[in-house]
Amino acid sequence: MTQTYGHKWTSAFGEEAKADHAWAKILGGLNGKQIANGLHRMIELGQTDPEVAKWPPSAPDFRFMCLHVPGLPSIAQAWTEALMGKYSHEAVQVAAEATSTFDLRSAKHSDKALYQRFERNYAIVQRRAQNAQPLDGRIAQGIEHDSGMKAQLARSHQEARDLIAAQNIPTDPKAARALLLAKLGIKRELSHG
């Protein structure tokens, strides 16, 4: 920053980097490659925007520049690409495959549950791209919303109904009571009250 902005930078932030400075805190955790990426992006933007060339970006803006991956589409664009099955970046394809290309092919743009699954997977792949890690690789499945639980509960209920039918257990309460009393050898008169 000193080389790019000279006195403007040093008068505002000093000659030496300070560990307790806001910039150090905001840029903490970034590696050298990411910071170099941010400097390159800043210079690139400075060539098209004179305001960027005049004064350094804020620390959060610079962090965003450091994490910028060229060609990586926004989540909205990535979602559309995933639904169409046409990918402008490998990260979109990896996230689509982790989500389920089968589900995506038959999905609508408004499918909220599938979108949330894709969004989570895409965020994980984006972080890999930002950290220069391999994009592919296993993505742990998140906890499903209750839709999986509802399906499991419906299967359990159906199994119970099938078991009742297979054992010829009446579903009518009065008939079930009469059968139970007969099995136990209990004879009761029904009172008409």
Helices and strands as residue ranges (DSSP letters): H 2-5, H 7-13, H 22-27, H 32-48, H 50-54, H 59-66, H 75-84, H 90-99, H 101-105, H 112-130, H 146-166, H 173-184
